[in-house]
């Protein structure tokens, strides 16, 4: 790169101005390349994530409270209330619970969404998915239409109703 020398008051003083035009041109070209390339590189599947709102639950005597956790040797432990049950016992108890609810309502036609028992599942944070999924599947197979998860809101979170 050559340096210009200019005459200022008769002295030979080097010119201290830098020509920035080539630098700006290169930066603009790079900016355009990145603006075109970034949307091609970042590929996502379009989806709509659910909005999380903590809703206080109503504890009704006809609801089923299940606690699920991972056991030793990659097994699953499911508790109906405080009593441990196997997968078959869970299915049998769930079917019996729904049959009793239908009988108490005077028939399936008299059973409304408010009187239908719900299953509330509480799962430990370290519980494998197969344990939770198995319990949900068993409850749905028994006929429970409403299976929900019980969780703790984060500290300081406000409780809102939907």
N, C-alpha and C positions, 0 to 999 in steps of 0.2 A: 504494500500500500504506500503510495507516495504522499509526501507531506507538502502542502502548499506554503509558500513563503510569500508574505505580502509586505508591502511598504507601508509603514506607519510612522509618520514623523521622521522619515528618513532612515529609520533603523530597520534592519532585517529581523522581523519578529515572526516566529512560526505561527500559523493560524491554528487556533485551538478549537474550532468548530468541527463536529463530526457529522458526516452525512448519514442520517438515520433512515433515509428512504428505503434502501435495500433491506434493512432490518425490519421495518414495518411491513414491507411486502412479504417477506418470509413468514412473519407472524400471522398475517392475514390468511395466507395460503394454508398454514398449519391449522388455524382455527376452522377454516372451511372443511378441511379434511376430517378433523375430529367431529365436527357437527354432523357430517354425513356418516362417519364410521360408527359412532357410538350407538345409535338406534339399531344398527345391524348386529352389533356384538351383544347387546343386552336384549335377550329374548325371554319373555315371560308368558305364562299361560294366563289369560284373562279370567279372573274370578272375583267374587264379591265375598269378602270375609265377614263373618258375623260380628255384630256389635255386642260387646260384653256388658251386660247390666246385671248387677246383683239384685235379685228379688228375694225378699224374705219369704221363707216357705211356711206353709200352714201345716202344722202337725195334727193329723187326724188319726183317730184310733184304727181306722181301717187301712191306713197306709202300711206298706211293708218297708222296714228299715233293714238294709243289707250293708254289711261291712266286708270289704274285700281287701286282701293283702297277699303278697307273695310269701310262700312258705319255703321250708328248706328243700333243697334238691329240685328247684324249679317247679314246685307245686303251687297250687292256688288254695287259699283258705277263704271260705265264704261263711259268714256268720249271719244268721237270721236272728236279729236282736242280739243276744249274747251267746246263743247256742250255735256251735259249728255244724254245718250241714254239708253233705256231699252234693254232687251235681244232680243225682236222681232224687234225693230228698228235697232239694230246692225246687225241682220241677213238680214233685208231688204236692208239696206244701203250697206252692203258688196256685196250682189248679184247684186245690181244696179251698184256698182263700177266695178265689173268684166264684166258685160254686156256692160258698156260704154267702157271699155278697149278693149273688143273683137270688138265692132263696130268701134272704132278708128283705130284698126289695120287692118280692112277690113276682118275680119273673124277669127275664132279660129285657122285656119291653119297658119295664118300669125303672130300669137302671139308667141313670143320667150321668153326665160327665162329672157332676159334682159328687155323686154318691159312689162313683166307680173308684175302687182302690188304686193307689199309685205305688210304684216301686221307687224308693229313694236309695241310691247307691252312694256309699262313701268309700273311696278308694285311697289307699296310701300312695304317697307321691312316688314311691319306688316300686309300685305294683306293676308287673308286666302287663302289656296290653291284652294278651290272650286271656288273662284272668278277668279283667273288666269286660272285655268283649264277650266272653263265655257267659258271664252272669247276665248281661243285657240280652243276649240271644235266648237264654233259658227263660227269662221273664217274658219276653215277647212270645216265645213259643207256648208258654202257659196261657197267654191271652191278655197280658197287661198291655193296655194301649199307651199308658203314660209311664215311661221310665225316665227318671231324672237323676242328675248328679248333684251331690251336696258338696259344696266347696266353701272355703273361707275367703272372704274378701280381703284384699290387701290392707295393711294397717293404714288407718286414716281415710279409707275410701268411704264415700257417701253411699247410702242405700237408696235406690230409686225403684219405683214401681213401673212396670211396663204398661 
